[in-house]
């Protein structure tokens, strides 16, 4: 895992001191609220519906146990004893006091954490696959290049005030788990004729205008990734709209120019920087890559007999093994997902006590390191097969072992109207109601893999567009309603979901989901997954089922009015 050098420490500590003085001047009246607003946003501090919200970066999903213990302490000391992991590898605190944030930043800096560029129209947190470095299907470990990108984007003076926020994701696996098709820049590592490089995707994004990105370079040698991204950003900075926030993202520019013209502009711009100072040397790559060497894996052959016996004897453990453990590139090891999707708890929320438990588990079973997924869960990446039963017991006791990873109740969900000032509707109660409706694990396992994503507004922080079932909160005559999409997906065949029709009230949502599942169960063939059935039969059978009662009710009302 990357460790700060003297330059990193100086940058972060000076940033803390700078913001402490800005808060002091705001408190004394030297800075107005309007003057203070961009300064606090640059330090991840928002004003939400009920209180400030503070966003802490977890670059490319990685942290260590000491950092997680600090987050636990900060949440307990300055907030209400819990935090919320987002779909962007960040932790959000929902109740801090503005005057306490400099002290929070000081405590974070002591363990090499910060809130730099977690908000504002700048280059945001670099994201990647939560199993980077250990995935069985990994082609190239993306972490060294993700760290180089992080260093390059931090305080980049040319891109501090872009037309809108800008997000970069990098994937190094056969199956894309970083949602690269729906980022401003998506980078897919690949090998071609023995050379390592990137497929470069530009102009993806969700939000108000969801668009799947387009390839602008099929293969770019890895040494040029900084200069090529710089060329993309310069074209965006020059031509991106600043007169309309809703049309300011790079995806709108790519659509307006057309991908061919956009690519031409980027290639022309790149000619000025190609082979220049931004070219990554082998020495620089090796310097950073040295931080990501493999831990001291045991060479001793794993004895699976104990785990096999426990799996056969205890069905809950067997379910957990099936859903919450993942293939590892090293024999005898597994990656473990600790579920933050316990029924009745806001998806992605984690208490200080749970953070401390996870930190202890990381120290004991996973070389002191852990990951955060964009599905809002926590991962222990390097667990010996023989330790899985002990990890499961500890996770179960802490409420972190719900075996619903990839299942219907493993819901991705933004904080919604309970916290966010931008939300049109609440998200958490809808997630809780659906979880309560589908609280039968046997039924969930029979249904199989279904991603259900919920967003409280068009900003799509819950990634509802790429859920197999997507739920979007909308405002309808000052009341909260929910629009449903079907067929979305992430991965190599990433696709946007299709809206099935008019929105539903909050109370209708569990029934709507139940009817969608019923149509799937009735129509699936053999072992078809939900998406397979949806692609085969289309949207109409689902639409007809969820609206059949509503149509009947409207007809009855019309008859009554006519009479």
N, C-alpha and C positions, 0 to 999 in steps of 0.2 A: 504494500500500500504506500502511496506517495507520502513523503514527509517534507514539511516546509523547509526551505533553505533560508538563509539570512534575508534575502530579498523579499520572499513571501512574508516572513514575520514582520519586517519593517513596513511593508505595504498595508498589511492588515492592522497592525498596531497604530499606525498613523491615521488610518481611516477611523478607527475607534475614537482617537483623540479629537479628530476633526468633528465627528458627529456629536461628541460630548459638548463641544463648544457651541455647535449649532443649536442643540437643545437648550443650553444655558441662555443663548441670545433670544431664542423663541420665548422662553419662560419670562425673561426680563422685558419683553416687548420690543426688543431691538429688531426682531424679525416678525413680520405679520404672518398670519396663517397661510396666505397665498405664497409668500416668499419661502416659508418653511416647507410647504407641500412637496416641491420637487426634491428637496434635500432629504426628507424622510423617506420618500419613495425610493431614492437611490440606495437606501439602507434597508429596504424590505419592509417598511412600516406603512401600513394602510390604516385608514379609518373606516371601520365596517359598521354594520347596523347597530350594534350595541356597545362596541368597544374597539380599540385598536386591534389590528391583526398583524403579527410579526412573522415573517417568512425567513427560514434559515436554510441555507443551501447544503445539499448533500451531493457534491459533484460526482457525476457518472455513477451514482447509486451507492458508493462505498463509504463505510465508516468503520471505526474500531470501537472496542468496548468502552474505552475511556471517554470517547466522544459521546456515546449513547448515555453513559452515566451522567455526564455533564448536562445533556438535554433533559434527563430525568430530574436533576437537581434544579435546573432553571425553571422547568415547568412547575415544580412544587413550590419554589421560592417566589417566583414572579407571576405565576398564572394560577390555574385552578387544578393543577396536578395531573394534567394530560396534554397531549399534543395530537396533531392530525397530520398524517403523511399523505401527500398529494400525488397526483399522477405525473408530477415533474421532478421526482426525487427531492422534494423539499419537506421540511417539517414546519407546520404553522401553529403558532400559539394564538389563541383567540381572545385572550383577556389581559394582555400585559398593559401596564401604565407607560405612557410615552416617556415620562421622566426616568423610568427604570431601564429603558432600552440601552443606553450607554453602558450600564453595569452588566447587562446581559451580554452585550458584544464583547466586553472585557473578559468575561468568563469563557465565552466561546473561543476567543482568540488564544486563550491559554492552552486549548486542546486542538488548535489548528482548524477552527471552524469560523464561518462568517455569514453575513447576509448580503454580500456584495452582488449587485445585479440580479437580485431575485424579483425585482419589479422595475418599471420604467421602460422607456423606448430604447432598449439597449440589447446587447447579446446576452441572453439568459443562460441558465444552468445547462451544461452539456449533459445529455442523457444517453444511456446505452442499455444493453441487455443485463438483467439482474444476475445472470449466470456467467457473465464475462470472465474468462480465464479458467473456468471449470466445465463449461458446457460440453457434452459429448459430441455435439454437432458443430463445434467451433472450427472455423477455417483459420482464423487469425485472431489473437487476443486484441481487442480494440482499446484496452485501458491505457497503454502508453500514448497512443495517438489522441485519445480522449483527454489525457492530462496535458499534452502539448497544446491541444485546442483550448483547454481551459486557461492555460497561461497566456496564450495569444489573445483570447477574448477579454481577459480581465483588464479593466481600465484602458482598453484600446481607445485612444483619443479621437480617432476618426469616426468611430461608430458608437459614441456615447449618447447621441441624440438622433436616432434613426426615425424614419416616419412612424414606425410602430415597433412593438417588441419583436424579437427575432430569436427563433429556437432552432438548435442544431441537435440531431440525433445520429448516433453511429452504431452500426451493427457489424459483427464479425462472424456470424453463424450461418449455417445453411438455411434455417428458418428465422426470418426477421422477427425478433421479439421487442424491437425498439420503436415500432410504429414509424419507421423512417419515411414511409410514403405520405405521411400527414404532418411533416415538419417543414419549416421554411427552407432548411437544407437537410436532406437525408443522405447519409453516407453509408454505403454498403461495401465493406471490405471484400476483396476477392483476389484470387490468384489467376494469372493468365500468362501462359508460356513461361512459367517459373518466376514471374515478376508479381510483386504485391502492389495493389492499387485500389482505387475506389470507383464504384458506379456513383455518380453524383446526381441526386434528385433535387429539384428546386420547385418551389411554389405549392407545396402541400400545406394543408391546415384544416382545422375544424372550425368551430365558431359560427358566426352568422352566415358565412358563405363557405361551406365545406367543399374542399377541392382536393382530389388526389394529385400528388406531385407528378412532375414529368422529368424524364431523364434528359440532362443536358450534356452529360459526358458518360459514355459507356465504360471507359477505363481511363483513369487518371493515376499516374504513378504516385505513390504515397508521399514522396518527397515534395510534391507540389501542392499538397492539400491546403496549406495556409495561403499561398499566393492565389490559388484559384478561388477559395472562399472570399478572399479580399476583393477579387475582381467582381464576384457576384454582389457583394455588399456595396461596392462603389457604384455599380449600375443601379442597384436599388436605392441607394442614398441620393443619387442624382435624379432618377426618374420617378421614384415612388411618390404617391400623392400625400400631401400634408394638409390639404384643405378639408379632408373628410376622413375622420378616424375609422369609419366603417369600410373605407375603400383604400386604406393605407398599407395593408399587409402586402408582402411581395407576391402572394398568390394572385392578387388582383392585377398587379403589374404584368406578371407572366401571361395572364389571360388576355390583357389588353393589347400587349405587343405581339402575342403569339410566341410559342416556344422557340421557333426558328429564329425570329428576330432577336428575342432575348438572348439566346445562345450566341448569336453573332456579336452582340454588344459585349457579352462577357468575354468571349475569346479575344476580341479586339483590345479590351481593357487588360486582359491577362498578358498580352504581349509586352506590356510595359513592366510587369513585375515578374514574369517568368524567369527563373534562374537567378533571381535577385536575392536580397538578404533574407526574405521570408522562406527560402528553400530550406527544408529540414535536412540537416546533415546526418550522416550515419552516427557520428559522435554524439550529437544531441539526442538522437533517438535512443542510443545505447545508454546515455546518462539517465534518461527518464525511465526507460524499460527496466533498469536495474532495481527500481523500486517495486517491481511487480514480478519478482521471482517466485517460484512455487514454494509453498511452506514445506516443512519437514514431514512429508507424508511417510507413514509407516510402510516398510517393505514387507512386514509380516503378513502372511496370507490370512484373509478374513475367515473366521469360523462362523458360518451363517446358521448353524444348527440351532443356536439359542433363539435368534430372531425368528427363524422359521417356526419354531415351536410356539413362541409367543403369538405369532401371526395366526397360527392355526387355532390357538386356544382362545384368543381375544378378538372378537369381530371389530370392536372400535379401533384397535391398533391396526388391524388389517386394512380397514377403510382409510386410515390416516396414511399408511404406507402407500396405498394406491394413489391417493390424491395429493399428498403433501411432500412426497419425496421425488427426486428427479435424478436422471442419469448423470453420472460424473465421468470425466475423461480419465480419472485414475481408478484402477480396479480396487475394490474394497471400500470406496467412499461414495457418498451421496450428498446432493444438495437438498436442504430441508427448507420448506416454506412454512413460516409461523403465521397462521391466519389471523388477520385483524378484521375478520368478518364473523365474529361471534354474534349469534342472533340476538337482537334487541339492543345492540351497541352500534353507534354510528360507524359505518365502514371507514376504515383508515385511522380511527382513533386508537390511541395507546396511552395507558396511564403511566405515571412515573414508576410505580411498582413493577409494572410489566416491562418497562424499559430496563430496569435494573435486573430483572430476571433474565431478559434476553442477553444483556451484557455478561451476566454470569455464565449462561449457556455458551456464549461465544468464546469466553476465556477457557472453559473446560473442554469444549468439544469441537471448536472451529477456529483454532489458532488466533483467537481474539478479534476476528473480523466478521463483519456482517454486511448485508446489502439491503437496499430498499427497492421494491419493484414499482413500476408504474401502475400495477394493479392494487397498490396500497397495502402490500404485505411486507414482512421482514424475512430475510433469507439468511440461514447459516449455510455457507457455501461448501464447507469441507468437513462433513461429519462421517466418521468411520461407521461402516455398516453395523458393526457390533455395538455401537453406542445408540442406535436408533430407538431402542425401547426406552432407555433412560431419558433421552431427549423428549420423546413423546410423553412420558409420565410428567416431567417437569412442565412441559408446555401445556398439557391438559390441566394441570393444577392451577396454572396462571391464566386460563381462558384463552390460550393461543393455539389450540390444536383442533379447531373445528375442521373436519375433513371435507371442505367445500371448495377447494381450489379448482377453478374451471367449471364449477357447477352453478346452478341457477342462483343460489343464495350467496355466492362469493362475489357480491355486487360491488362494482366500482361506483363511487358516489361522491359528488362534491358536497361541501357543507350546506349549500343552498340557502334558502330564505331564513333559516334559523340563525345564520351569522352574516351572510354576504349581503352587502348593500346593493349589489347589482342584480341579485336574483329576482326572478319573477314569481317563484314558487319554492316551497320547501322540498328538499330532496330526502332528508334523513327519515321522516315519518313514512314516506313511500317505501323506502328500502326496508324499514323495520316491518311494515305491514306485509310486504311480499315474503320476507323471511318467516314471519309468523304463519303465513298461509302454507308455506312449503317447508314445514319443520320436521318432515318425515325423511330421515336419511335414506331409508330403503327406496323411497320414491325418487329422491334426488339422484341416487346412483342409477336407477332404472332409466330416468330421463336422459342422463348422460351429459356431455359437455354443452353448456350454454352460457354465453357471456351476456349478462344483463347490466347495462350501464345507465346511470341516471345523472342528468345535469339540471340545475335549477334555473338556467337561463341559456341564451344563445351563445355565450362565451364557451360553452362545451367543456368546462373543466372536468366533467365526468366522462368525457369521450363517448357520449351517447351515440354519435354517428357511426361508430365502429363496433357497437355492441350487436350481438346476434339479435337481441331485443334491446332497443334503445328507448329511453324515456326522457322527454324534455319538458321542463316546467314552463308554462306560458301564462300570461296575464290575459284573462278574458272577462271584460266588463268588471274589472277590479276584483276578480275572484281567481283562485289558483286552479288551473287545469293542466292536463298533461297530454302531450302529443307522443305517439308511439311510432317507432320505425322498426323494420324487420330486415334481416339479411346483411347487416353490416359485419365487417370482420377486419382484423388486423392481420399481420403476417405477410407472406410473399404475395398472396392474392388479395391484398387489402382492397376493401370496397366499402362505399358508403351505404348505409341502410336506406330503405325506401319508406316514406311516410304512408301509413295505411289509411289515414282519413282524419276526420274531425277529432278534436281532443276530448279527453275524459276528465271527470271530476276525480278528486283524490280518493273518494270512497269506492269508485269503480275499479281502481287500478288492480287490486289483487284478483278480481274476477276476470279482468281483461287478460292478465298474464295467464291465469288458469285456462281460459278458453284457447289461447294461443298454444299452450302446451297440449291441450286435448286434441287439437287439430293435428299437431305433430305426431302424437302417440297413435292416433287413428290411421294415419297415412304413411308412417315410416315402413320401410321394407328392410327385412333382415336386421342388420345392426347399423342402419343409417343414423348419422348424426343429425342434429336439428338443421344445420345448414344444408346438408345433402337433400333432406326432404324439402326444405324451402326452395332450393334451386330447381328441384324436379317438378314440384306442383305449382310453384309461383305464389304470389301474394294473395290472390283472390279468395282461396278457401279460408285463409286466416281472417281476411277482412270481412267476409260474409258472416263468419261465426261471431266475431266480437261486436258486430253492429246489428245482428238479427233482432235482438230484443229491443234495441233502440228504435229500429224501423217500425216494429210492431206497435211500440208505444206512441210514436208520432202518428201512425195511421189511426189509432184509436182516438187520439186527441183531435185529429182533423174531423173524424166522424162525429164526435161529440159537439164540436164547434158548429158543424154544418147543420146538425139537428136543432 
